[in-house]
Amino acid sequence: MEATRSQNGIQLLLAAEQEAQHIVNAAKNAKMARLRQAKEEAEREMADFRAQMEADFQRRLAESSGDSGANVKRLEQETDAKIEQLKSQASSISPEVVQMLLKYVTTVKS
């Protein structure tokens, strides 16, 4: 009888060990599945964030390029106005400069 009880105890221990092994394996599998899911979620979030930042960058680039076009046009207008101002100043003093040059060229110093 002692041998039967001992045999039953060993069988119970083996069954408990197998059940514990199944529980541990199920927990490992659940953990691996959750890690895979977390990784996929993180990759999705990174892709969304990257797309959002790219869209923001493209929007700012478009805004700034529009501004630079306006700045270029403004600078061209200012440059043209300055050139016209210099031309008018040059034409107003041109006769004086010609007279001065003629005076120095025609005057003979001994």
C-alpha positions as a Markdown table, in Angstrom:
| # | Residue | x | y | z |
|---|---|---|---|---|
| 1 | Met | 0.0 | 0.0 | 0.0 |
| 2 | Glu | 2.9 | 2.3 | 0.8 |
| 3 | Ala | 4.2 | 1.7 | -2.7 |
| 4 | Thr | 0.9 | 2.6 | -4.3 |
| 5 | Arg | 0.7 | 5.8 | -2.3 |
| 6 | Ser | 4.2 | 6.6 | -3.2 |
| 7 | Gln | 3.5 | 5.9 | -6.9 |
| 8 | Asn | 0.3 | 8.1 | -6.7 |
| 9 | Gly | 2.4 | 10.9 | -5.1 |
| 10 | Ile | 5.0 | 10.7 | -7.9 |
| 11 | Gln | 2.3 | 10.7 | -10.5 |
| 12 | Leu | 0.7 | 13.8 | -8.9 |
| 13 | Leu | 4.0 | 15.5 | -8.8 |
| 14 | Leu | 4.7 | 14.8 | -12.5 |
| 15 | Ala | 1.2 | 16.0 | -13.4 |
| 16 | Ala | 1.7 | 19.1 | -11.4 |
| 17 | Glu | 5.1 | 19.7 | -13.0 |
| 18 | Gln | 3.6 | 19.3 | -16.5 |
| 19 | Glu | 0.8 | 21.7 | -15.7 |
| 20 | Ala | 3.3 | 24.2 | -14.3 |
| 21 | Gln | 5.3 | 23.8 | -17.5 |
| 22 | His | 2.2 | 24.5 | -19.6 |
| 23 | Ile | 1.4 | 27.6 | -17.6 |
| 24 | Val | 5.0 | 28.9 | -18.0 |
| 25 | Asn | 5.0 | 28.2 | -21.7 |
| 26 | Ala | 1.6 | 29.9 | -22.1 |
| 27 | Ala | 3.0 | 32.9 | -20.2 |
| 28 | Lys | 6.1 | 33.1 | -22.4 |
| 29 | Asn | 4.0 | 32.9 | -25.5 |
| 30 | Ala | 1.7 | 35.6 | -24.2 |
| 31 | Lys | 4.7 | 37.8 | -23.3 |
| 32 | Met | 6.2 | 37.3 | -26.8 |
| 33 | Ala | 2.9 | 38.1 | -28.5 |
| 34 | Arg | 2.6 | 41.3 | -26.4 |
| 35 | Leu | 6.2 | 42.3 | -27.2 |
| 36 | Arg | 5.5 | 41.8 | -30.9 |
| 37 | Gln | 2.3 | 43.9 | -30.6 |
| 38 | Ala | 4.1 | 46.6 | -28.7 |
| 39 | Lys | 6.8 | 46.7 | -31.4 |
| 40 | Glu | 4.3 | 47.0 | -34.2 |
| 41 | Glu | 2.4 | 49.8 | -32.3 |
| 42 | Ala | 5.7 | 51.7 | -31.8 |
| 43 | Glu | 6.6 | 51.3 | -35.5 |
| 44 | Arg | 3.2 | 52.6 | -36.5 |
| 45 | Glu | 3.5 | 55.5 | -34.1 |
| 46 | Met | 7.0 | 56.3 | -35.5 |
| 47 | Ala | 5.7 | 56.2 | -39.1 |
| 48 | Asp | 2.7 | 58.5 | -38.2 |
| 49 | Phe | 5.1 | 60.9 | -36.4 |
| 50 | Arg | 7.5 | 60.9 | -39.3 |
| 51 | Ala | 4.7 | 61.5 | -41.8 |
| 52 | Gln | 3.4 | 64.4 | -39.6 |
| 53 | Met | 6.9 | 66.0 | -39.3 |
| 54 | Glu | 7.5 | 65.6 | -43.1 |
| 55 | Ala | 4.1 | 67.2 | -43.9 |
| 56 | Asp | 5.0 | 70.1 | -41.5 |
| 57 | Phe | 8.4 | 70.5 | -43.1 |
| 58 | Gln | 6.9 | 70.6 | -46.6 |
| 59 | Arg | 4.3 | 73.1 | -45.4 |
| 60 | Arg | 7.0 | 75.4 | -43.9 |
| 61 | Leu | 9.2 | 74.9 | -47.0 |
| 62 | Ala | 6.3 | 76.0 | -49.2 |
| 63 | Glu | 5.5 | 79.0 | -47.0 |
| 64 | Ser | 9.1 | 80.1 | -46.9 |
| 65 | Ser | 9.7 | 79.7 | -50.6 |
| 66 | Gly | 6.7 | 81.9 | -51.2 |
| 67 | Asp | 8.2 | 84.5 | -48.9 |
| 68 | Ser | 11.5 | 84.3 | -50.7 |
| 69 | Gly | 9.8 | 84.9 | -54.0 |
| 70 | Ala | 8.2 | 88.0 | -52.6 |
| 71 | Asn | 11.6 | 89.0 | -51.1 |
| 72 | Val | 13.4 | 88.5 | -54.4 |
| 73 | Lys | 10.7 | 90.6 | -56.2 |
| 74 | Arg | 11.0 | 93.4 | -53.5 |
| 75 | Leu | 14.8 | 93.4 | -53.8 |
| 76 | Glu | 14.7 | 93.6 | -57.6 |
| 77 | Gln | 12.3 | 96.6 | -57.3 |
| 78 | Glu | 14.6 | 98.3 | -54.8 |
| 79 | Thr | 17.6 | 97.6 | -56.9 |
| 80 | Asp | 15.9 | 99.0 | -60.0 |
| 81 | Ala | 14.9 | 102.1 | -58.1 |
| 82 | Lys | 18.4 | 102.6 | -56.8 |
| 83 | Ile | 19.8 | 102.2 | -60.3 |
| 84 | Glu | 17.4 | 104.8 | -61.7 |
| 85 | Gln | 18.4 | 107.2 | -58.8 |
| 86 | Leu | 22.1 | 106.8 | -59.6 |
| 87 | Lys | 21.5 | 107.3 | -63.3 |
| 88 | Ser | 19.5 | 110.5 | -62.6 |
| 89 | Gln | 22.3 | 111.8 | -60.3 |
| 90 | Ala | 24.9 | 110.9 | -62.9 |
| 91 | Ser | 23.1 | 112.7 | -65.6 |
| 92 | Ser | 22.6 | 115.8 | -63.5 |
| 93 | Ile | 26.3 | 116.1 | -62.7 |
| 94 | Ser | 27.5 | 114.9 | -66.0 |
| 95 | Pro | 27.9 | 118.3 | -67.6 |
| 96 | Glu | 30.0 | 119.5 | -64.6 |
| 97 | Val | 32.3 | 116.5 | -64.8 |
| 98 | Val | 32.7 | 117.0 | -68.6 |
| 99 | Gln | 33.6 | 120.7 | -68.1 |
| 100 | Met | 36.1 | 119.8 | -65.3 |
| 101 | Leu | 37.8 | 117.1 | -67.5 |
| 102 | Leu | 38.0 | 119.5 | -70.5 |
| 103 | Lys | 39.5 | 122.2 | -68.3 |
| 104 | Tyr | 42.2 | 119.8 | -67.0 |
| 105 | Val | 42.9 | 118.4 | -70.5 |
| 106 | Thr | 43.1 | 121.7 | -72.2 |
| 107 | Thr | 45.1 | 123.5 | -69.5 |
| 108 | Val | 48.8 | 123.4 | -70.1 |
| 109 | Lys | 51.1 | 123.8 | -67.1 |
| 110 | Ser | 54.6 | 124.8 | -67.7 |
